[in-house]
Amino acid sequence: MDLKSVIAKIAADADLRNRFTRTVPGLLDNYFLSGSGQILTKEEADRAYAINFFLDGLDFVSSQVRL
């Protein structure tokens, strides 16, 4: 495998990302990246956090119940 082409592609991608963020610096301020790689708005991230918090609580309670 030729590493020169891979490194050139990585450098080009990094340069494009840097130019994009310099051009519109505040465009992505209201977005978050989830653990699974999804792009979420603040409201979606808050809802997902609340649901995960609730499900974690249920898992904890069910792990403490002994029959």
KAMO-V450749 format. One record per residue. N is the residue number from 1. PHI is phi as a letter, one per 20 degrees, with the letter a starting at -180 (* if undefined). OMEGA is omega in whole degrees, -180 to 180 (* if undefined). Layout:
n-><N;N>
phi-><PHI;PHI>
omega-><OMEGA;OMEGA>
This chain:
n-><1;2;3;4;5;6;7;8;9;10;11;12;13;14;15;16;17;18;19;20;21;22;23;24;25;26;27;28;29;30;31;32;33;34;35;36;37;38;39;40;41;42;43;44;45;46;47;48;49;50;51;52;53;54;55;56;57;58;59;60;61;62;63;64;65;66;67>
phi-><*;e;f;f;f;f;f;f;f;f;f;f;f;f;f;f;f;f;f;f;f;f;f;c;f;e;f;d;f;e;c;c;d;f;f;e;n;e;e;c;f;f;f;f;f;f;f;f;f;f;f;f;f;f;f;f;f;f;f;f;f;f;f;e;e;d;d>
omega-><-180;-178;-179;-179;178;-180;178;179;178;-180;179;178;180;179;178;179;180;178;179;-178;175;-178;-180;-171;-176;-174;-175;-177;-176;-178;-179;179;-180;179;179;176;178;175;-176;170;-180;-179;179;179;178;179;180;178;-179;179;179;179;179;-179;176;177;178;178;179;-179;-179;179;-179;-178;179;180;*>
